[in-house]
Amino acid sequence: MEKLIYRVENHIGYLTLNRWDKYNAFDGQLIEEFETFWRERRYDESVRVIILDGGGAKGFCAGLDMETHGPALFEAPPVAAYNGQARMSRLLLAMRQAPQPIICCVHGAASGFGFSLAMASDIRIIAEKSRFNAAYINIGLGGADMASSYFLPRLIGSGRANEFLLTGNWMSAEDAMNLGFASRLVPKEDMMKTAVELATIMAGKTPLALRMTKEAININMDAGGLEAVLQMEDRNQIMVMYSLKLGAK
């Protein structure tokens, strides 16, 4: 990989976006590498938690690269354009399908697809001057794109989510904390330390229990009712209990 940096230590995967000179904007190669990365994590039992960050870029992620990939998408024939749109949006589904909890460290701006990367993660740790926006409506597109209309109302409630999606206005770090969007607000230099502390706690749990907890949270967000939630939780607990009884790791 050229546009992603990845290493593993103590069952924790460290994934860094590596287009720092372009604000980590996604071009065709980064999309392909990101797609491959999450496909390989789907059945990776050696990595229990993943920390995602923007590295040395001025901001976390500026979204789609509007100098290269954006124009190519807009100028493509309808079927090719749709395939390109669908391919990029399914990266967010791949993040949710990954069994590893994802901790996202955001500094500076997370705009458009960068905003969605943060929303698709399980935990968000943000720096003091971070900010977020669903930029799509600001460039003439619909404000509901890249799973933003799914994630944001579930994270902060539909009232404020509607405002951000319909205006494209920025959400400040303070707003993110007050609205419950982020888990921790820390100085930029403390983001990775905070993420590693949380990841280490999670990586020390029973591996199957950790994976099934993320799965249950995902599914139960859209469950039809309390009974369906309880059935999944009951099934998961018994499966984990018997895996421990049988000595599985």
Secondary structure, DSSP 4 states (H G I P E B T S, - for coil): --SEEEEEETTEEEEEE--GGGTT-B-HHHHHHHHHHHHHHTT-SS--EEEEE-TTSSSSB--B-TTTHHHHHHHS-HHHHHHHHHHHHHHHHHHHHSSS-EEEEE-SEEETHHHHHHHHSSEEEEETT-EEE-GGGGGTS-S--TTHHHHHHHHH-HHHHHHHHHH-PPEEHHHHHHTT--SEEE-GGGHHHHHHHHHHHHHTS-HHHHHHHHHHHHHHTT-SSHHHHHHHHHHHHHHHHHHHHTT--
